Amino acid sequence: MVGVVRLLTIVDLDQAQGPVAAGDVPSASRVSAGDARPGVAPSTEQAAPVGADTISLSALHLAVLDDGRRLTLLDDRGWGESGPADIWKLTSVAEIESTARMVVGPDDDDARTVTAHWAHLATVLGTHGVHVDAGQLQLLPHDIELTAQVRARLAG
């Protein structure tokens, strides 16, 4: 029986910030064939304008299986910020990682919302034939990977 070993969120520039190059999504070829797209989906909200004073990111939330496959849990998440002209230089990797965990997590701290969030993710995995308890998912390590494009923007 296949199991989930960790959660992974890949943070990329939203499509309005520039195209996603094939090499920019870590191990994109390992995303499950059952997933709609191996790349990061843009957020469903209107994209922020491109500029040095704007950050617009998308987050692809995956389950990493013990056989190496990756299954998409959420592909409709992202966020944006605007600020001074050097906002990218003022933003840290740790800030992006923290925000990424928040945007793919439960909407609030209400116990029913948290339970429903993890149950939904377990249901998504179940549609791919991976059966896991929602409580177990919540305890898994959650890694954040930034694409090369995001790292380049942060480096200025």
Residue pairs with C-beta under 8 A, 6 or more apart in sequence:
1 131
2 65
2 66
2 67
2 69
2 129
2 130
3 65
3 66
3 130
3 132
4 63
4 64
4 65
4 66
4 125
4 130
4 132
4 136
4 137
4 140
5 64
5 65
5 66
5 140
6 63
6 64
6 140
6 141
6 142
6 143
7 61
7 62
7 63
7 64
7 73
7 137
7 140
7 141
7 142
7 143
8 61
8 62
8 63
8 64
8 70
8 142
8 143
8 144
8 145
9 59
9 60
9 61
9 62
9 100
9 101
9 104
9 142
9 143
9 144
9 145
10 25
10 26
10 40
10 59
10 60
10 62
10 145
10 146
10 147
11 40
11 57
11 58
11 59
11 96
11 97
11 100
11 144
11 145
11 146
11 147
11 150
12 20
12 24
12 25
12 39
12 40
12 57
12 58
12 60
12 146
12 147
12 149
12 150
13 20
13 56
13 57
13 58
13 147
13 149
13 150
13 153
14 42
14 43
14 47
14 48
14 56
14 57
14 58
14 78
14 80
15 42
15 47
15 58
16 42
16 47
16 48
16 49
16 50
16 56
17 47
17 50
17 56
17 57
17 149
17 153
18 50
18 149
20 39
20 40
20 147
20 149
21 148
21 149
22 28
23 148
24 147
24 148
24 149
25 38
25 39
25 40
25 60
25 147
26 145
26 147
27 70
28 38
28 39
29 38
30 68
30 69
30 70
31 38
31 62
31 70
31 71
31 72
32 69
32 70
32 71
32 72
32 128
34 71
34 128
35 71
35 72
35 75
36 72
36 75
37 75
39 60
40 58
40 59
40 60
40 75
40 147
41 58
41 60
41 75
41 76
42 58
42 78
43 56
43 58
43 76
43 77
43 78
43 79
43 80
44 76
45 78
45 80
47 56
47 80
48 54
48 55
48 56
48 80
48 82
50 56
52 85
52 86
52 87
52 88
53 82
53 83
53 84
53 85
53 87
54 80
54 81
54 82
54 87
55 80
55 81
55 82
55 87
55 88
55 91
55 153
56 78
56 79
56 80
57 78
57 79
57 80
57 96
57 100
57 150
58 77
58 78
59 74
59 77
59 78
59 79
59 100
59 103
59 104
60 72
60 74
60 75
60 77
61 72
61 73
61 74
61 75
61 77
61 104
62 70
62 71
62 72
62 73
63 70
63 71
63 73
63 121
63 125
63 130
63 137
64 70
65 71
65 130
71 124
71 125
71 128
71 130
72 124
73 104
73 121
73 124
73 125
74 104
74 121
77 103
77 104
78 103
79 99
79 103
81 87
81 91
83 90
84 90
88 153
88 154
88 156
89 154
89 156
91 154
92 154
93 146
93 154
96 144
96 146
96 150
96 154
97 144
97 146
100 144
101 142
101 144
105 117
106 113
106 114
106 116
106 117
106 118
107 113
107 117
114 138
115 134
118 134
118 135
118 137
118 138
119 134
121 134
121 137
122 132
122 133
122 134
122 137
125 131
125 132
125 137
146 154
